Amino acid sequence: MGELEQRIAFIKAIDALKEVQRKTYLISEKRLENSAEHSWAVATFAMTLVDYAAEGTDVNRVIQMLLIHDIVEVDAGDTLLYDEVHTETKVEREQAAADRLFGLLPEAQANDFRGLWDEFEAEETSEAIFAAGLDRLIPLVHNIHTNGRAWKELGVRHEQVIAKNQKIAKASQELWDYIKPQIDAIFEK
């Protein structure tokens, strides 16, 4: 297979991301979002909230990571952050998916995309830290604006939401200080 065919095979494979349903309602509450919508929205968050990133953070790299980070869900599915059972196998399922999906690309591009994905997963660079924080922030915004609908339906507790979303504070204390009181208010209702 030539490089163009490899790239088209990858594009066709990741189209399945549109069919991976998440557990977060759209703000309109008409339906649950899919992983492709989530990736687009969180990349847009990065563009919009770039002023809250650490100084020197490359927003273009953040956007690239956010567009790549959930591609593995084509094979691995979306694992609910608060699902302790499926979280145990998440890493190995996603690693296998990354191997297969990025392996569809020509070698140099496969290495670039896999490097972005690995960087996001490691959360060591300012770009990955900011990307991971935004990835956690967007479902909170959805849950707050739907009065915690998904949390209620899934039996998610306040302490779980606080504990699992601390990386927002690592990415931006200002964003955490903005969202935490809103989380608290939803659970106080």
Rosetta constraint file for C-alpha pairs under 8 A:
AtomPair CA 1 CA 5 HARMONIC 5.96 0.50
AtomPair CA 1 CA 6 HARMONIC 6.41 0.50
AtomPair CA 2 CA 6 HARMONIC 6.24 0.50
AtomPair CA 3 CA 7 HARMONIC 6.20 0.50
AtomPair CA 3 CA 105 HARMONIC 7.38 0.50
AtomPair CA 3 CA 106 HARMONIC 5.63 0.50
AtomPair CA 4 CA 8 HARMONIC 6.19 0.50
AtomPair CA 5 CA 9 HARMONIC 6.04 0.50
AtomPair CA 6 CA 10 HARMONIC 6.31 0.50
AtomPair CA 6 CA 104 HARMONIC 5.78 0.50
AtomPair CA 6 CA 105 HARMONIC 5.16 0.50
AtomPair CA 6 CA 106 HARMONIC 6.26 0.50
AtomPair CA 7 CA 11 HARMONIC 6.23 0.50
AtomPair CA 7 CA 104 HARMONIC 7.20 0.50
AtomPair CA 7 CA 105 HARMONIC 5.41 0.50
AtomPair CA 7 CA 106 HARMONIC 7.14 0.50
AtomPair CA 8 CA 12 HARMONIC 6.07 0.50
AtomPair CA 9 CA 13 HARMONIC 6.12 0.50
AtomPair CA 9 CA 104 HARMONIC 6.64 0.50
AtomPair CA 9 CA 105 HARMONIC 7.84 0.50
AtomPair CA 10 CA 14 HARMONIC 6.20 0.50
AtomPair CA 10 CA 101 HARMONIC 6.72 0.50
AtomPair CA 10 CA 102 HARMONIC 7.48 0.50
AtomPair CA 10 CA 104 HARMONIC 5.54 0.50
AtomPair CA 10 CA 105 HARMONIC 6.21 0.50
AtomPair CA 11 CA 15 HARMONIC 6.31 0.50
AtomPair CA 12 CA 16 HARMONIC 7.60 0.50
AtomPair CA 13 CA 74 HARMONIC 7.70 0.50
AtomPair CA 13 CA 101 HARMONIC 7.41 0.50
AtomPair CA 14 CA 71 HARMONIC 6.37 0.50
AtomPair CA 14 CA 74 HARMONIC 6.49 0.50
AtomPair CA 14 CA 101 HARMONIC 7.91 0.50
AtomPair CA 16 CA 20 HARMONIC 6.99 0.50
AtomPair CA 16 CA 74 HARMONIC 5.82 0.50
AtomPair CA 17 CA 34 HARMONIC 7.33 0.50
AtomPair CA 17 CA 35 HARMONIC 5.72 0.50
AtomPair CA 17 CA 36 HARMONIC 5.29 0.50
AtomPair CA 17 CA 71 HARMONIC 6.63 0.50
AtomPair CA 17 CA 73 HARMONIC 6.78 0.50
AtomPair CA 17 CA 74 HARMONIC 5.24 0.50
AtomPair CA 18 CA 34 HARMONIC 5.76 0.50
AtomPair CA 18 CA 35 HARMONIC 6.17 0.50
AtomPair CA 18 CA 36 HARMONIC 4.97 0.50
AtomPair CA 18 CA 37 HARMONIC 7.25 0.50
AtomPair CA 19 CA 34 HARMONIC 6.36 0.50
AtomPair CA 19 CA 35 HARMONIC 7.57 0.50
AtomPair CA 20 CA 34 HARMONIC 5.37 0.50
AtomPair CA 20 CA 35 HARMONIC 5.58 0.50
AtomPair CA 20 CA 36 HARMONIC 7.78 0.50
AtomPair CA 20 CA 73 HARMONIC 7.05 0.50
AtomPair CA 20 CA 74 HARMONIC 6.80 0.50
AtomPair CA 20 CA 77 HARMONIC 6.48 0.50
AtomPair CA 20 CA 78 HARMONIC 6.87 0.50
AtomPair CA 21 CA 32 HARMONIC 6.73 0.50
AtomPair CA 21 CA 33 HARMONIC 6.16 0.50
AtomPair CA 21 CA 34 HARMONIC 4.35 0.50
AtomPair CA 21 CA 35 HARMONIC 6.30 0.50
AtomPair CA 21 CA 78 HARMONIC 7.24 0.50
AtomPair CA 22 CA 32 HARMONIC 6.32 0.50
AtomPair CA 22 CA 33 HARMONIC 5.72 0.50
AtomPair CA 22 CA 34 HARMONIC 5.34 0.50
AtomPair CA 22 CA 35 HARMONIC 6.25 0.50
AtomPair CA 22 CA 78 HARMONIC 6.15 0.50
AtomPair CA 22 CA 80 HARMONIC 7.73 0.50
AtomPair CA 23 CA 32 HARMONIC 6.23 0.50
AtomPair CA 23 CA 33 HARMONIC 7.37 0.50
AtomPair CA 23 CA 80 HARMONIC 6.90 0.50
AtomPair CA 23 CA 150 HARMONIC 6.69 0.50
AtomPair CA 24 CA 32 HARMONIC 5.46 0.50
AtomPair CA 24 CA 33 HARMONIC 6.03 0.50
AtomPair CA 24 CA 139 HARMONIC 6.40 0.50
AtomPair CA 24 CA 142 HARMONIC 6.95 0.50
AtomPair CA 24 CA 143 HARMONIC 7.16 0.50
AtomPair CA 24 CA 150 HARMONIC 6.05 0.50
AtomPair CA 25 CA 29 HARMONIC 5.41 0.50
AtomPair CA 25 CA 30 HARMONIC 7.43 0.50
AtomPair CA 25 CA 31 HARMONIC 5.72 0.50
AtomPair CA 25 CA 32 HARMONIC 4.14 0.50
AtomPair CA 25 CA 33 HARMONIC 5.79 0.50
AtomPair CA 25 CA 142 HARMONIC 6.64 0.50
AtomPair CA 25 CA 143 HARMONIC 7.34 0.50
AtomPair CA 25 CA 146 HARMONIC 7.48 0.50
AtomPair CA 25 CA 149 HARMONIC 7.74 0.50
AtomPair CA 25 CA 150 HARMONIC 6.69 0.50
AtomPair CA 26 CA 30 HARMONIC 6.62 0.50
AtomPair CA 26 CA 31 HARMONIC 6.09 0.50
AtomPair CA 26 CA 32 HARMONIC 5.76 0.50
AtomPair CA 26 CA 33 HARMONIC 5.67 0.50
AtomPair CA 26 CA 142 HARMONIC 6.47 0.50
AtomPair CA 27 CA 142 HARMONIC 5.42 0.50
AtomPair CA 27 CA 143 HARMONIC 7.86 0.50
AtomPair CA 27 CA 145 HARMONIC 6.01 0.50
AtomPair CA 27 CA 146 HARMONIC 6.06 0.50
AtomPair CA 28 CA 146 HARMONIC 7.79 0.50
AtomPair CA 29 CA 146 HARMONIC 6.69 0.50
AtomPair CA 33 CA 37 HARMONIC 6.41 0.50
AtomPair CA 33 CA 38 HARMONIC 6.90 0.50
AtomPair CA 34 CA 38 HARMONIC 6.37 0.50
AtomPair CA 35 CA 39 HARMONIC 6.16 0.50
AtomPair CA 35 CA 70 HARMONIC 6.91 0.50
AtomPair CA 35 CA 73 HARMONIC 7.66 0.50
AtomPair CA 35 CA 78 HARMONIC 7.61 0.50
AtomPair CA 36 CA 40 HARMONIC 6.29 0.50
AtomPair CA 36 CA 70 HARMONIC 8.00 0.50
AtomPair CA 37 CA 41 HARMONIC 6.05 0.50
AtomPair CA 38 CA 42 HARMONIC 6.03 0.50
AtomPair CA 39 CA 43 HARMONIC 6.14 0.50
AtomPair CA 39 CA 66 HARMONIC 6.02 0.50
AtomPair CA 39 CA 67 HARMONIC 5.37 0.50
AtomPair CA 39 CA 68 HARMONIC 7.86 0.50
AtomPair CA 39 CA 69 HARMONIC 7.78 0.50
AtomPair CA 39 CA 70 HARMONIC 6.90 0.50
AtomPair CA 40 CA 44 HARMONIC 6.29 0.50
AtomPair CA 40 CA 66 HARMONIC 7.94 0.50
AtomPair CA 40 CA 67 HARMONIC 6.63 0.50
AtomPair CA 41 CA 45 HARMONIC 6.18 0.50
AtomPair CA 41 CA 138 HARMONIC 7.97 0.50
AtomPair CA 42 CA 46 HARMONIC 6.34 0.50
AtomPair CA 42 CA 66 HARMONIC 6.61 0.50
AtomPair CA 42 CA 134 HARMONIC 6.51 0.50
AtomPair CA 42 CA 135 HARMONIC 6.21 0.50
AtomPair CA 42 CA 138 HARMONIC 6.53 0.50
AtomPair CA 43 CA 47 HARMONIC 6.65 0.50
AtomPair CA 43 CA 62 HARMONIC 7.70 0.50
AtomPair CA 43 CA 63 HARMONIC 4.96 0.50
AtomPair CA 43 CA 64 HARMONIC 7.82 0.50
AtomPair CA 43 CA 66 HARMONIC 5.49 0.50
AtomPair CA 43 CA 67 HARMONIC 6.38 0.50
AtomPair CA 44 CA 48 HARMONIC 6.21 0.50
AtomPair CA 44 CA 63 HARMONIC 7.78 0.50
AtomPair CA 45 CA 49 HARMONIC 5.77 0.50
AtomPair CA 45 CA 134 HARMONIC 7.08 0.50
AtomPair CA 45 CA 138 HARMONIC 7.84 0.50
AtomPair CA 46 CA 50 HARMONIC 5.54 0.50
AtomPair CA 46 CA 59 HARMONIC 6.82 0.50
AtomPair CA 46 CA 62 HARMONIC 6.96 0.50
AtomPair CA 46 CA 63 HARMONIC 6.36 0.50
AtomPair CA 46 CA 131 HARMONIC 7.36 0.50
AtomPair CA 46 CA 134 HARMONIC 7.07 0.50
AtomPair CA 47 CA 59 HARMONIC 6.91 0.50
AtomPair CA 47 CA 63 HARMONIC 7.48 0.50
AtomPair CA 49 CA 53 HARMONIC 7.47 0.50
AtomPair CA 50 CA 59 HARMONIC 6.54 0.50
AtomPair CA 52 CA 172 HARMONIC 6.04 0.50
AtomPair CA 52 CA 174 HARMONIC 7.23 0.50
AtomPair CA 52 CA 175 HARMONIC 7.26 0.50
AtomPair CA 53 CA 57 HARMONIC 6.31 0.50
AtomPair CA 53 CA 126 HARMONIC 7.94 0.50
AtomPair CA 53 CA 130 HARMONIC 6.17 0.50
AtomPair CA 53 CA 171 HARMONIC 6.73 0.50
AtomPair CA 53 CA 172 HARMONIC 6.33 0.50
AtomPair CA 54 CA 126 HARMONIC 6.65 0.50
AtomPair CA 54 CA 130 HARMONIC 7.84 0.50
AtomPair CA 54 CA 171 HARMONIC 7.50 0.50
AtomPair CA 54 CA 172 HARMONIC 7.45 0.50
AtomPair CA 57 CA 126 HARMONIC 5.85 0.50
AtomPair CA 57 CA 127 HARMONIC 5.59 0.50
AtomPair CA 58 CA 62 HARMONIC 6.47 0.50
AtomPair CA 58 CA 127 HARMONIC 6.33 0.50
AtomPair CA 59 CA 63 HARMONIC 6.12 0.50
AtomPair CA 59 CA 127 HARMONIC 7.18 0.50
AtomPair CA 60 CA 64 HARMONIC 6.22 0.50
AtomPair CA 61 CA 65 HARMONIC 6.18 0.50
AtomPair CA 61 CA 127 HARMONIC 6.67 0.50
AtomPair CA 62 CA 66 HARMONIC 6.19 0.50
AtomPair CA 62 CA 127 HARMONIC 5.23 0.50
AtomPair CA 62 CA 128 HARMONIC 6.67 0.50
AtomPair CA 62 CA 130 HARMONIC 7.27 0.50
AtomPair CA 62 CA 131 HARMONIC 5.57 0.50
AtomPair CA 63 CA 67 HARMONIC 6.17 0.50
AtomPair CA 63 CA 131 HARMONIC 7.70 0.50
AtomPair CA 64 CA 68 HARMONIC 6.27 0.50
AtomPair CA 64 CA 116 HARMONIC 7.36 0.50
AtomPair CA 65 CA 69 HARMONIC 5.64 0.50
AtomPair CA 65 CA 116 HARMONIC 5.49 0.50
AtomPair CA 65 CA 117 HARMONIC 6.29 0.50
AtomPair CA 65 CA 120 HARMONIC 6.23 0.50
AtomPair CA 65 CA 128 HARMONIC 7.49 0.50
AtomPair CA 65 CA 131 HARMONIC 7.07 0.50
AtomPair CA 66 CA 70 HARMONIC 7.59 0.50
AtomPair CA 66 CA 131 HARMONIC 6.36 0.50
AtomPair CA 66 CA 135 HARMONIC 7.71 0.50
AtomPair CA 67 CA 71 HARMONIC 7.85 0.50
AtomPair CA 68 CA 113 HARMONIC 7.15 0.50
AtomPair CA 68 CA 116 HARMONIC 7.24 0.50
AtomPair CA 68 CA 117 HARMONIC 6.25 0.50
AtomPair CA 69 CA 116 HARMONIC 7.90 0.50
AtomPair CA 69 CA 117 HARMONIC 5.49 0.50
AtomPair CA 69 CA 120 HARMONIC 6.82 0.50
AtomPair CA 71 CA 98 HARMONIC 7.84 0.50
AtomPair CA 71 CA 101 HARMONIC 7.93 0.50
AtomPair CA 72 CA 76 HARMONIC 5.97 0.50
AtomPair CA 72 CA 77 HARMONIC 7.57 0.50
AtomPair CA 72 CA 94 HARMONIC 5.62 0.50
AtomPair CA 72 CA 95 HARMONIC 7.92 0.50
AtomPair CA 72 CA 97 HARMONIC 5.12 0.50
AtomPair CA 72 CA 98 HARMONIC 5.50 0.50
AtomPair CA 72 CA 101 HARMONIC 7.17 0.50
AtomPair CA 73 CA 77 HARMONIC 4.22 0.50
AtomPair CA 73 CA 78 HARMONIC 5.52 0.50
AtomPair CA 73 CA 94 HARMONIC 7.19 0.50
AtomPair CA 73 CA 97 HARMONIC 7.55 0.50
AtomPair CA 74 CA 97 HARMONIC 7.62 0.50
AtomPair CA 75 CA 93 HARMONIC 7.89 0.50
AtomPair CA 75 CA 94 HARMONIC 7.69 0.50
AtomPair CA 75 CA 97 HARMONIC 5.46 0.50
AtomPair CA 76 CA 90 HARMONIC 7.58 0.50
AtomPair CA 76 CA 93 HARMONIC 5.37 0.50
AtomPair CA 76 CA 94 HARMONIC 5.55 0.50
AtomPair CA 76 CA 97 HARMONIC 6.20 0.50
AtomPair CA 79 CA 83 HARMONIC 7.02 0.50
AtomPair CA 79 CA 86 HARMONIC 6.49 0.50
AtomPair CA 79 CA 87 HARMONIC 6.57 0.50
AtomPair CA 79 CA 90 HARMONIC 7.02 0.50
AtomPair CA 80 CA 86 HARMONIC 7.95 0.50
AtomPair CA 80 CA 87 HARMONIC 7.74 0.50
AtomPair CA 81 CA 87 HARMONIC 7.36 0.50
AtomPair CA 81 CA 164 HARMONIC 7.40 0.50
AtomPair CA 82 CA 156 HARMONIC 6.96 0.50
AtomPair CA 82 CA 160 HARMONIC 6.89 0.50
AtomPair CA 82 CA 161 HARMONIC 7.90 0.50
AtomPair CA 82 CA 164 HARMONIC 7.68 0.50
AtomPair CA 83 CA 87 HARMONIC 6.01 0.50
AtomPair CA 84 CA 88 HARMONIC 6.65 0.50
AtomPair CA 85 CA 89 HARMONIC 7.90 0.50
AtomPair CA 86 CA 90 HARMONIC 6.30 0.50
AtomPair CA 87 CA 91 HARMONIC 7.77 0.50
AtomPair CA 89 CA 93 HARMONIC 6.18 0.50
AtomPair CA 90 CA 94 HARMONIC 5.97 0.50
AtomPair CA 91 CA 95 HARMONIC 6.01 0.50
AtomPair CA 92 CA 96 HARMONIC 6.22 0.50
AtomPair CA 93 CA 97 HARMONIC 6.28 0.50
AtomPair CA 94 CA 98 HARMONIC 6.01 0.50
AtomPair CA 95 CA 99 HARMONIC 6.20 0.50
AtomPair CA 96 CA 100 HARMONIC 6.36 0.50
AtomPair CA 97 CA 101 HARMONIC 5.94 0.50
AtomPair CA 98 CA 102 HARMONIC 5.65 0.50
AtomPair CA 98 CA 103 HARMONIC 7.63 0.50
AtomPair CA 98 CA 114 HARMONIC 7.14 0.50
AtomPair CA 99 CA 103 HARMONIC 5.64 0.50
AtomPair CA 100 CA 104 HARMONIC 6.65 0.50
AtomPair CA 101 CA 105 HARMONIC 7.76 0.50
AtomPair CA 102 CA 110 HARMONIC 5.02 0.50
AtomPair CA 102 CA 111 HARMONIC 7.79 0.50
AtomPair CA 102 CA 113 HARMONIC 6.80 0.50
AtomPair CA 102 CA 114 HARMONIC 6.30 0.50
AtomPair CA 103 CA 107 HARMONIC 7.45 0.50
AtomPair CA 103 CA 110 HARMONIC 5.97 0.50
AtomPair CA 104 CA 110 HARMONIC 7.42 0.50
AtomPair CA 105 CA 109 HARMONIC 6.16 0.50
AtomPair CA 105 CA 110 HARMONIC 5.05 0.50
AtomPair CA 106 CA 110 HARMONIC 5.85 0.50
AtomPair CA 107 CA 111 HARMONIC 6.09 0.50
AtomPair CA 108 CA 112 HARMONIC 6.34 0.50
AtomPair CA 109 CA 113 HARMONIC 6.11 0.50
AtomPair CA 110 CA 114 HARMONIC 5.89 0.50
AtomPair CA 111 CA 115 HARMONIC 5.81 0.50
AtomPair CA 112 CA 116 HARMONIC 6.37 0.50
AtomPair CA 113 CA 117 HARMONIC 6.31 0.50
AtomPair CA 114 CA 118 HARMONIC 5.96 0.50
AtomPair CA 115 CA 119 HARMONIC 5.98 0.50
AtomPair CA 116 CA 120 HARMONIC 6.20 0.50
AtomPair CA 117 CA 121 HARMONIC 6.24 0.50
AtomPair CA 118 CA 122 HARMONIC 6.11 0.50
AtomPair CA 119 CA 123 HARMONIC 6.31 0.50
AtomPair CA 119 CA 124 HARMONIC 7.22 0.50
AtomPair CA 119 CA 125 HARMONIC 7.39 0.50
AtomPair CA 119 CA 128 HARMONIC 6.22 0.50
AtomPair CA 120 CA 127 HARMONIC 7.99 0.50
AtomPair CA 120 CA 128 HARMONIC 4.68 0.50
AtomPair CA 120 CA 129 HARMONIC 7.58 0.50
AtomPair CA 120 CA 131 HARMONIC 7.15 0.50
AtomPair CA 120 CA 132 HARMONIC 6.92 0.50
AtomPair CA 121 CA 128 HARMONIC 7.59 0.50
AtomPair CA 122 CA 128 HARMONIC 7.48 0.50
AtomPair CA 123 CA 128 HARMONIC 4.77 0.50
AtomPair CA 123 CA 129 HARMONIC 4.97 0.50
AtomPair CA 123 CA 132 HARMONIC 7.01 0.50
AtomPair CA 124 CA 128 HARMONIC 6.30 0.50
AtomPair CA 124 CA 129 HARMONIC 6.40 0.50
AtomPair CA 125 CA 129 HARMONIC 6.12 0.50
AtomPair CA 126 CA 130 HARMONIC 6.10 0.50
AtomPair CA 126 CA 171 HARMONIC 7.84 0.50
AtomPair CA 127 CA 131 HARMONIC 6.05 0.50
AtomPair CA 128 CA 132 HARMONIC 5.95 0.50
AtomPair CA 129 CA 133 HARMONIC 6.16 0.50
AtomPair CA 129 CA 167 HARMONIC 7.60 0.50
AtomPair CA 129 CA 170 HARMONIC 7.13 0.50
AtomPair CA 129 CA 171 HARMONIC 5.41 0.50
AtomPair CA 130 CA 134 HARMONIC 6.23 0.50
AtomPair CA 130 CA 168 HARMONIC 7.82 0.50
AtomPair CA 130 CA 171 HARMONIC 4.64 0.50
AtomPair CA 130 CA 172 HARMONIC 7.40 0.50
AtomPair CA 131 CA 135 HARMONIC 6.12 0.50
AtomPair CA 131 CA 171 HARMONIC 7.92 0.50
AtomPair CA 132 CA 136 HARMONIC 6.44 0.50
AtomPair CA 132 CA 167 HARMONIC 7.13 0.50
AtomPair CA 132 CA 168 HARMONIC 7.58 0.50
AtomPair CA 132 CA 171 HARMONIC 7.64 0.50
AtomPair CA 133 CA 137 HARMONIC 6.14 0.50
AtomPair CA 133 CA 165 HARMONIC 7.80 0.50
AtomPair CA 133 CA 167 HARMONIC 5.37 0.50
AtomPair CA 133 CA 168 HARMONIC 4.14 0.50
AtomPair CA 133 CA 169 HARMONIC 7.53 0.50
AtomPair CA 133 CA 170 HARMONIC 7.36 0.50
AtomPair CA 133 CA 171 HARMONIC 5.30 0.50
AtomPair CA 133 CA 172 HARMONIC 7.67 0.50
AtomPair CA 134 CA 138 HARMONIC 6.22 0.50
AtomPair CA 134 CA 168 HARMONIC 6.88 0.50
AtomPair CA 134 CA 171 HARMONIC 7.92 0.50
AtomPair CA 135 CA 139 HARMONIC 7.60 0.50
AtomPair CA 136 CA 140 HARMONIC 6.91 0.50
AtomPair CA 136 CA 165 HARMONIC 6.15 0.50
AtomPair CA 136 CA 167 HARMONIC 7.71 0.50
AtomPair CA 136 CA 168 HARMONIC 6.75 0.50
AtomPair CA 137 CA 141 HARMONIC 6.41 0.50
AtomPair CA 137 CA 165 HARMONIC 7.76 0.50
AtomPair CA 137 CA 168 HARMONIC 6.70 0.50
AtomPair CA 137 CA 179 HARMONIC 7.99 0.50
AtomPair CA 138 CA 142 HARMONIC 6.41 0.50
AtomPair CA 139 CA 143 HARMONIC 6.08 0.50
AtomPair CA 140 CA 144 HARMONIC 5.97 0.50
AtomPair CA 140 CA 179 HARMONIC 7.75 0.50
AtomPair CA 140 CA 183 HARMONIC 7.56 0.50
AtomPair CA 141 CA 145 HARMONIC 6.17 0.50
AtomPair CA 141 CA 179 HARMONIC 7.86 0.50
AtomPair CA 142 CA 146 HARMONIC 6.20 0.50
AtomPair CA 143 CA 147 HARMONIC 6.09 0.50
AtomPair CA 143 CA 148 HARMONIC 4.57 0.50
AtomPair CA 143 CA 149 HARMONIC 6.44 0.50
AtomPair CA 143 CA 150 HARMONIC 6.62 0.50
AtomPair CA 143 CA 151 HARMONIC 7.22 0.50
AtomPair CA 144 CA 148 HARMONIC 5.55 0.50
AtomPair CA 144 CA 182 HARMONIC 6.81 0.50
AtomPair CA 144 CA 183 HARMONIC 6.65 0.50
AtomPair CA 144 CA 186 HARMONIC 6.60 0.50
AtomPair CA 147 CA 186 HARMONIC 6.20 0.50
AtomPair CA 148 CA 152 HARMONIC 6.07 0.50
AtomPair CA 148 CA 186 HARMONIC 6.33 0.50
AtomPair CA 148 CA 187 HARMONIC 7.82 0.50
AtomPair CA 149 CA 153 HARMONIC 6.22 0.50
AtomPair CA 150 CA 154 HARMONIC 6.00 0.50
AtomPair CA 151 CA 155 HARMONIC 5.81 0.50
AtomPair CA 151 CA 156 HARMONIC 4.80 0.50
AtomPair CA 151 CA 157 HARMONIC 7.44 0.50
AtomPair CA 152 CA 156 HARMONIC 6.37 0.50
AtomPair CA 156 CA 160 HARMONIC 6.73 0.50
AtomPair CA 156 CA 161 HARMONIC 7.37 0.50
AtomPair CA 157 CA 161 HARMONIC 6.59 0.50
AtomPair CA 158 CA 162 HARMONIC 6.34 0.50
AtomPair CA 158 CA 183 HARMONIC 7.82 0.50
AtomPair CA 158 CA 184 HARMONIC 7.39 0.50
AtomPair CA 158 CA 187 HARMONIC 6.22 0.50
AtomPair CA 159 CA 163 HARMONIC 6.00 0.50
AtomPair CA 160 CA 164 HARMONIC 5.91 0.50
AtomPair CA 161 CA 165 HARMONIC 6.09 0.50
AtomPair CA 162 CA 166 HARMONIC 6.50 0.50
AtomPair CA 162 CA 180 HARMONIC 7.75 0.50
AtomPair CA 166 CA 170 HARMONIC 6.88 0.50
AtomPair CA 166 CA 176 HARMONIC 7.94 0.50
AtomPair CA 167 CA 171 HARMONIC 6.20 0.50
AtomPair CA 168 CA 172 HARMONIC 5.99 0.50
AtomPair CA 168 CA 173 HARMONIC 7.17 0.50
AtomPair CA 168 CA 175 HARMONIC 6.90 0.50
AtomPair CA 168 CA 176 HARMONIC 5.64 0.50
AtomPair CA 169 CA 173 HARMONIC 4.35 0.50
AtomPair CA 169 CA 174 HARMONIC 7.45 0.50
AtomPair CA 169 CA 175 HARMONIC 6.92 0.50
AtomPair CA 169 CA 176 HARMONIC 4.92 0.50
AtomPair CA 169 CA 177 HARMONIC 7.74 0.50
AtomPair CA 172 CA 176 HARMONIC 6.46 0.50
AtomPair CA 173 CA 177 HARMONIC 6.01 0.50
AtomPair CA 174 CA 178 HARMONIC 6.18 0.50
AtomPair CA 175 CA 179 HARMONIC 6.26 0.50
AtomPair CA 176 CA 180 HARMONIC 5.75 0.50
AtomPair CA 177 CA 181 HARMONIC 7.18 0.50
AtomPair CA 178 CA 182 HARMONIC 7.47 0.50
AtomPair CA 179 CA 183 HARMONIC 6.37 0.50
AtomPair CA 180 CA 184 HARMONIC 6.21 0.50
AtomPair CA 181 CA 185 HARMONIC 6.11 0.50
AtomPair CA 182 CA 186 HARMONIC 6.36 0.50
AtomPair CA 183 CA 187 HARMONIC 6.57 0.50
AtomPair CA 184 CA 188 HARMONIC 6.14 0.50
AtomPair CA 185 CA 189 HARMONIC 6.43 0.50
